[in-house]
Structures are given as C-alpha cells and as structure tokens.
Amino acid sequence: MNDNIIYRNVDPEIFWITDFFPLKYYGLFWVSGLILGCYIVQRIYKKDGIPLEQLEQLTG
C-alpha cells in the first residue's frame, strides 16, 4: 500500500442541535458566505455614496 496517499474522511456534522437536525459544516459555510457577501455589498454602496435604500430595493 502507498503511504504517500492522504485519505480524507471528514464527518460533515459539526454537532446535533436536536435529535433530528444536525449542523453541518457546508451549511455553516454557505450561510457565512451570504452574510459576508451582504457586508461587502453594503461597504461598496457606502464607499460609492449610493443610498442603502437602493440596496434594499434589490432584495424586496
């Protein structure tokens, strides 16, 4: 057997919130990406002097 091979067997669940709902790492990364994206877009709007009301019109 080749010892230079890395075997990755990562458990996707970070922990269980209830008996039926596990918190998984890719879901956590997805939500944190959405929050980070909203933060970056808000900073761009503030830097360019665009009112944040126009950003709210994009979401509603």
C-alpha positions as CSV (number, residue, x, y, z in Angstrom):
1,M,0.0,0.0,0.0
2,N,1.2,3.5,-0.8
3,D,1.9,5.6,2.3
4,N,2.0,8.9,0.4
5,I,-1.8,9.0,-0.1
6,I,-3.9,11.2,2.2
7,Y,-7.2,9.7,3.0
8,R,-9.8,12.3,4.0
9,N,-12.9,11.0,5.7
10,V,-14.4,14.1,7.4
11,D,-17.7,13.9,9.2
12,P,-20.0,16.5,7.8
13,E,-21.8,17.1,11.1
14,I,-20.3,19.6,13.5
15,F,-22.9,18.8,16.2
16,W,-26.6,17.9,16.6
17,I,-28.9,20.8,17.5
18,T,-31.8,18.4,18.2
19,D,-32.3,14.7,17.6
20,F,-33.4,15.4,14.1
21,F,-31.4,18.4,13.0
22,P,-27.6,18.3,12.6
23,L,-25.5,21.4,12.0
24,K,-23.2,20.6,9.0
25,Y,-20.1,22.4,8.1
26,Y,-21.0,23.2,4.5
27,G,-24.3,24.7,5.6
28,L,-22.5,26.9,8.0
29,F,-20.0,28.0,5.3
30,W,-22.9,28.7,2.9
31,V,-24.7,31.0,5.5
32,S,-21.5,32.7,6.4
33,G,-20.8,33.4,2.7
34,L,-24.2,35.0,2.3
35,I,-23.6,37.2,5.4
36,L,-20.1,38.1,4.2
37,G,-21.5,38.9,0.7
38,C,-24.1,41.3,2.1
39,Y,-21.5,43.0,4.2
40,I,-19.2,43.5,1.2
41,V,-22.0,44.9,-1.0
42,Q,-23.0,47.3,1.8
43,R,-19.4,48.6,2.1
44,I,-19.3,49.1,-1.7
45,Y,-22.5,51.1,-1.6
46,K,-21.2,53.3,1.3
47,K,-17.9,53.8,-0.5
48,D,-19.5,54.9,-3.7
49,G,-22.0,57.1,-1.9
50,I,-25.1,55.2,-3.1
51,P,-28.0,55.3,-0.6
52,L,-28.7,52.0,1.1
53,E,-32.3,52.3,0.3
54,Q,-31.4,51.3,-3.3
55,L,-29.8,48.2,-2.0
56,E,-33.0,47.3,-0.1
57,Q,-34.9,47.7,-3.3
58,L,-32.9,44.9,-4.8
59,T,-34.0,42.5,-2.1
60,G,-37.7,43.4,-2.0
